């Protein structure tokens, strides 16, 4: 059994005729510094994650408010159409299905498609009002594509 070492005295380890002296207080202090640095680093990571979480909650609340406004606007437009053109929900659902199938997929959304510019023959997105290369108007412009 190794002899007890008092604080401040180096410990000696022997391995295959080699003696290794380890100063325990210096190592302990270095260990404490490294551990404190790691703790502070983790705390900074936690603080950053909390901020990101708060930002995400704020954005989702903003989006929820915008969706509510869009739903209200859509309902207002639909009520005008029903009154002025004597349409019903069946007409609305039929038109929604027609628009949904415009991109070739019945998936509940209108996806943008790639179109060829009639002037310069370069590819462009159907969401763009005009070609970004030559400025020609997009004949298949669709501002509602995602």
Backbone bond lengths (Angstrom), bond angles and torsions (degrees), N, CA, C in turn:
res aa  C-N    CA-C-N  psi(-1)  N-CA   C-N-CA  omega(-1)  CA-C   N-CA-C  phi
1 X - - - 1.446 - - 1.528 107.97 -
2 X 1.339 116.76 133.00 1.462 118.72 -178.69 1.519 110.91 -69.10
3 X 1.289 114.09 151.53 1.459 120.15 179.65 1.509 109.68 -73.33
4 X 1.322 116.76 148.48 1.462 121.45 179.28 1.515 109.46 -66.96
5 X 1.323 115.24 140.06 1.464 120.67 179.40 1.513 107.48 -111.89
6 X 1.296 115.77 130.34 1.460 118.87 179.52 1.521 109.59 -79.11
7 X 1.341 117.27 154.98 1.460 120.69 -179.27 1.517 110.99 -56.23
8 X 1.319 115.26 139.96 1.453 119.98 179.02 1.512 113.07 92.51
9 X 1.313 118.43 -18.86 1.455 120.45 179.09 1.520 108.81 -91.45
10 X 1.324 117.16 141.87 1.459 119.77 179.47 1.518 111.66 -71.24
11 X 1.299 115.70 149.24 1.456 120.78 174.61 1.517 107.70 -94.22
12 X 1.333 115.00 146.50 1.455 119.66 179.46 1.525 108.81 -117.86
13 X 1.330 114.79 130.25 1.452 121.31 176.49 1.518 107.94 -117.38
14 X 1.285 116.31 137.89 1.463 120.47 -180.00 1.516 108.36 -115.86
15 X 1.347 115.24 130.72 1.454 119.92 178.32 1.523 107.65 -143.43
16 X 1.290 115.92 115.99 1.460 122.65 178.06 1.523 111.84 46.33
17 X 1.288 116.85 60.88 1.462 124.02 175.13 1.525 114.08 66.21
18 X 1.322 117.37 15.14 1.473 120.75 176.58 1.517 107.72 -118.79
19 X 1.294 116.00 135.92 1.454 119.94 178.44 1.518 108.53 -107.94
20 X 1.325 115.81 127.61 1.457 122.47 179.32 1.513 107.52 -112.84
21 X 1.297 116.74 123.63 1.452 121.17 178.90 1.516 108.92 -104.10
22 X 1.331 115.89 126.20 1.462 121.79 -179.10 1.519 108.02 -117.98
23 X 1.295 116.88 124.08 1.460 120.62 177.00 1.513 107.59 -85.98
24 X 1.304 117.03 109.69 1.461 121.66 -170.80 1.519 113.33 -69.38
25 X 1.313 119.35 -38.85 1.472 119.33 -177.69 1.517 111.70 -68.05
26 X 1.313 118.73 -39.85 1.467 121.78 178.52 1.509 111.13 -64.57
27 X 1.326 116.27 -41.92 1.463 119.82 178.49 1.519 110.64 -66.23
28 X 1.291 116.90 -40.08 1.466 121.68 -179.30 1.525 110.22 -63.22
29 X 1.320 116.12 -41.99 1.451 119.81 -179.15 1.538 110.11 -66.54
30 X 1.335 117.35 -43.14 1.462 121.27 177.62 1.528 109.95 -62.12
31 X 1.325 117.12 -43.31 1.467 122.44 177.99 1.529 110.05 -58.81
32 X 1.329 116.95 -45.68 1.469 121.22 179.69 1.521 111.71 -62.06
33 X 1.329 116.67 -40.70 1.471 120.63 179.72 1.534 109.90 -64.11
34 X 1.317 116.16 -45.29 1.464 119.93 -179.75 1.527 110.55 -63.92
35 X 1.315 117.16 -43.56 1.465 120.63 179.86 1.525 110.88 -63.65
36 X 1.323 116.95 -41.58 1.467 120.09 179.16 1.523 110.32 -63.76
37 X 1.328 117.65 -40.70 1.455 121.45 178.05 1.529 110.57 -62.46
38 X 1.342 117.03 -43.05 1.461 120.66 178.56 1.525 111.27 -63.99
39 X 1.325 116.82 -40.25 1.469 120.47 178.34 1.522 110.33 -62.82
40 X 1.327 117.21 -44.69 1.465 121.18 179.47 1.526 110.78 -64.31
41 X 1.330 116.70 -39.30 1.462 120.40 177.92 1.528 110.55 -63.19
42 X 1.311 117.16 -43.66 1.460 120.68 178.63 1.531 110.75 -64.54
43 X 1.318 117.37 -37.42 1.465 120.62 178.34 1.523 110.48 -64.63
44 X 1.345 116.72 -39.55 1.469 119.69 176.49 1.535 110.21 -63.45
45 X 1.335 116.61 -39.95 1.463 120.20 177.58 1.527 111.40 -63.25
46 X 1.325 116.60 -41.56 1.463 121.14 178.36 1.528 110.39 -63.78
47 X 1.333 116.60 -43.98 1.466 120.51 179.23 1.529 110.85 -61.95
48 X 1.332 117.08 -41.66 1.466 120.75 178.96 1.527 110.36 -65.10
49 X 1.327 117.22 -40.51 1.467 120.65 178.71 1.526 110.85 -64.75
50 X 1.331 117.20 -39.21 1.469 120.37 177.31 1.519 110.87 -62.50
51 X 1.345 116.44 -42.25 1.461 120.10 179.34 1.528 110.34 -64.24
52 X 1.334 116.67 -44.21 1.463 120.22 178.08 1.525 110.79 -60.36
53 X 1.314 116.02 -39.46 1.464 120.67 179.47 1.527 110.99 -64.77
54 X 1.333 116.53 -44.33 1.474 119.94 178.42 1.528 110.40 -63.14
55 X 1.339 116.64 -40.98 1.466 120.09 178.61 1.530 111.14 -62.61
56 X 1.329 116.70 -40.88 1.467 120.78 179.35 1.527 110.89 -64.87
57 X 1.326 117.09 -39.74 1.469 120.65 177.86 1.524 109.71 -64.00
58 X 1.339 116.45 -43.81 1.467 119.82 178.72 1.525 111.32 -60.66
59 X 1.345 116.81 -44.00 1.462 120.04 179.63 1.521 110.80 -64.06
60 X 1.321 116.87 -42.24 1.469 118.54 -178.82 1.525 110.60 -65.39
61 X 1.335 117.33 -34.90 1.466 119.71 176.76 1.526 110.30 -67.26
62 X 1.341 116.92 -39.16 1.464 120.43 176.79 1.532 110.51 -62.34
63 X 1.347 116.04 -44.36 1.457 119.66 179.36 1.521 111.34 -64.25
64 X 1.316 117.14 -40.29 1.465 120.42 178.89 1.531 110.03 -61.85
65 X 1.321 116.93 -39.71 1.468 120.79 178.44 1.529 110.53 -65.49
66 X 1.337 116.65 -42.71 1.467 120.02 179.26 1.530 111.22 -65.45
67 X 1.327 117.11 -40.48 1.463 120.42 177.92 1.525 109.77 -62.50
68 X 1.326 116.89 -40.31 1.465 120.61 177.07 1.519 111.77 -61.80
69 X 1.344 116.46 -42.28 1.463 120.40 177.86 1.521 111.52 -64.61
70 X 1.337 115.93 -41.85 1.468 119.46 178.24 1.529 111.42 -65.01
71 X 1.314 116.93 -39.02 1.464 120.34 178.24 1.531 109.95 -62.73
72 X 1.320 117.12 -41.63 1.456 121.48 178.32 1.528 110.91 -64.00
73 X 1.343 116.35 -45.53 1.468 120.13 179.08 1.527 110.84 -62.64
74 X 1.329 116.29 -41.61 1.463 120.51 178.95 1.525 110.64 -62.88
75 X 1.310 116.30 -42.49 1.462 120.20 179.20 1.520 110.85 -64.07
76 X 1.340 117.34 -38.39 1.463 120.53 178.55 1.527 110.88 -65.05
77 X 1.326 116.83 -45.27 1.467 120.55 179.09 1.529 110.25 -62.51
78 X 1.325 116.65 -42.40 1.461 120.44 179.91 1.528 111.18 -63.73
79 X 1.325 116.79 -39.03 1.467 118.55 179.79 1.532 110.62 -65.72
80 X 1.350 118.24 -37.71 1.462 121.03 175.72 1.529 110.74 -63.22
81 X 1.330 116.38 -45.33 1.466 119.90 -179.73 1.527 111.98 -62.12
82 X 1.314 116.50 -41.08 1.466 119.87 179.16 1.524 110.60 -62.47
83 X 1.337 116.25 -44.36 1.472 119.89 -177.88 1.522 112.06 -69.47
84 X 1.324 117.00 -47.36 1.466 121.25 -172.16 1.532 112.94 -78.33
85 X 1.334 116.89 -33.74 1.468 119.48 -173.73 1.527 113.25 -116.04
86 X 1.316 116.16 6.64 1.467 122.07 176.56 1.538 112.07 53.50
87 X 1.326 115.57 47.87 1.460 121.28 177.59 1.520 109.54 -95.27
88 X 1.327 116.00 162.91 1.469 119.82 175.26 1.537 109.22 -129.73
89 X 1.330 115.81 -178.67 1.457 121.17 -176.39 1.530 112.26 -63.24
90 X 1.314 116.78 -30.48 1.466 120.53 178.06 1.529 110.07 -62.64
91 X 1.333 116.55 -42.53 1.469 121.24 177.62 1.536 110.18 -62.17
92 X 1.313 115.46 -42.15 1.470 120.20 179.69 1.529 111.07 -62.44
93 X 1.309 117.02 -47.78 1.462 121.03 -178.62 1.532 111.27 -63.86
94 X 1.317 116.46 -38.42 1.463 120.39 178.30 1.534 110.24 -63.47
95 X 1.339 117.03 -44.21 1.468 120.49 179.79 1.529 110.91 -66.30
96 X 1.335 117.11 -38.39 1.471 120.18 178.23 1.525 110.42 -62.01
97 X 1.321 117.18 -40.90 1.456 120.31 179.50 1.526 110.87 -66.62
98 X 1.321 117.59 -40.38 1.471 121.38 177.67 1.531 110.31 -60.03
99 X 1.314 116.07 -46.56 1.464 120.21 -179.51 1.529 111.44 -66.66
100 X 1.318 116.21 -37.77 1.458 120.27 179.26 1.517 110.88 -62.89
101 X 1.314 117.59 -36.92 1.465 121.78 -177.60 1.530 113.06 -81.37
102 X 1.330 118.37 -4.73 1.468 120.82 -179.79 1.526 112.41 -58.31
103 X 1.325 117.23 -33.67 1.465 119.91 -179.54 1.521 112.43 -90.46
104 X 1.340 116.44 5.26 1.454 120.47 176.80 1.519 115.04 90.48
105 X 1.334 117.90 -2.02 1.460 121.36 -179.66 1.514 110.19 -133.07
106 X 1.322 115.72 134.97 1.457 120.12 174.75 1.527 106.92 -91.92
107 X 1.337 114.63 91.91 1.462 119.93 -175.20 1.532 113.01 -131.84
108 X 1.316 117.05 8.81 1.457 120.58 177.15 1.515 114.86 79.66
109 X 1.342 117.08 16.11 1.459 119.13 178.11 1.520 109.92 -152.41
110 X 1.317 115.65 162.53 1.458 121.45 177.20 1.517 107.02 -105.24
111 X 1.308 116.43 111.82 1.462 120.92 -178.12 1.527 109.83 -92.60
112 X 1.322 116.97 147.34 1.462 119.04 176.54 1.528 109.71 -70.70
113 X 1.308 115.41 156.18 1.458 118.43 176.56 1.517 109.42 -128.89
114 X 1.295 114.97 159.53 1.461 121.10 179.52 1.521 107.46 -86.58
115 X 1.324 115.34 128.83 1.466 120.96 179.07 1.524 108.71 -124.67
116 X 1.300 115.96 160.17 1.461 121.97 179.66 1.521 108.89 -101.23
117 X 1.320 115.82 131.90 1.465 121.07 179.28 1.532 108.78 -65.66
118 X 1.337 117.52 129.92 1.473 119.99 -179.42 1.527 112.78 -69.12
119 X 1.334 117.59 -17.40 1.458 120.75 -177.10 1.535 112.68 -94.52
120 X 1.346 117.41 -53.30 1.470 120.16 -174.84 1.528 113.18 -107.43
121 X 1.321 117.57 -2.85 1.474 124.35 178.00 1.525 114.31 63.83
122 X 1.307 118.31 18.69 1.468 120.64 175.02 1.520 109.53 -87.66
123 X 1.307 115.33 158.61 1.461 120.85 -179.14 1.520 110.24 -79.99
124 X 1.345 115.47 143.46 1.464 121.16 176.62 1.517 109.02 -148.54
125 X 1.303 115.22 165.37 1.454 122.97 -177.83 1.523 109.11 -89.01
126 X 1.323 116.87 144.18 1.466 120.28 179.77 1.531 112.14 -67.21
127 X 1.344 117.67 -13.81 1.472 120.57 176.57 1.526 112.42 -76.88
128 X 1.332 117.12 -18.75 1.465 120.46 -178.29 1.525 110.29 -82.47
129 X 1.344 116.00 133.42 1.452 120.54 -178.23 1.534 111.14 -72.75
130 X 1.323 115.93 -28.08 1.458 119.60 179.27 1.523 109.96 -146.72
131 X 1.300 115.82 162.54 1.462 121.93 -179.91 1.521 109.32 -67.41
132 X 1.321 116.39 131.96 1.464 119.50 -178.93 1.528 112.04 -78.15
133 X 1.331 117.76 -8.43 1.461 121.18 -179.61 1.522 112.06 -95.07
134 X 1.348 116.50 -45.17 1.467 118.61 -175.92 1.533 113.59 -118.18
135 X 1.339 117.63 -11.87 1.462 120.75 178.03 1.513 114.78 86.68
136 X 1.320 117.85 1.43 1.471 121.75 179.36 1.534 109.66 -65.17
137 X 1.312 117.54 143.75 1.458 121.83 178.55 1.526 111.84 -64.52
138 X 1.289 116.72 145.94 1.474 123.01 -179.95 1.527 108.38 -88.88
139 X 1.334 118.21 112.65 1.472 119.62 -179.18 1.534 113.18 -68.94
140 X 1.328 117.44 -17.14 1.469 120.70 -179.51 1.526 111.52 -111.93
141 X 1.316 116.04 28.09 1.468 121.24 -179.13 1.528 110.69 -57.85
142 X 1.340 115.65 129.91 1.464 121.00 178.71 1.538 107.90 -137.98
143 X 1.330 117.66 98.84 1.460 119.65 -177.69 1.518 113.88 -69.53
144 X 1.337 117.63 -10.80 1.462 121.03 -177.45 1.513 113.14 -93.87
145 X 1.327 117.95 -5.54 1.470 120.60 177.50 1.523 108.27 -66.32
146 X 1.341 115.21 143.37 1.465 120.18 -178.72 1.500 111.56 -70.82
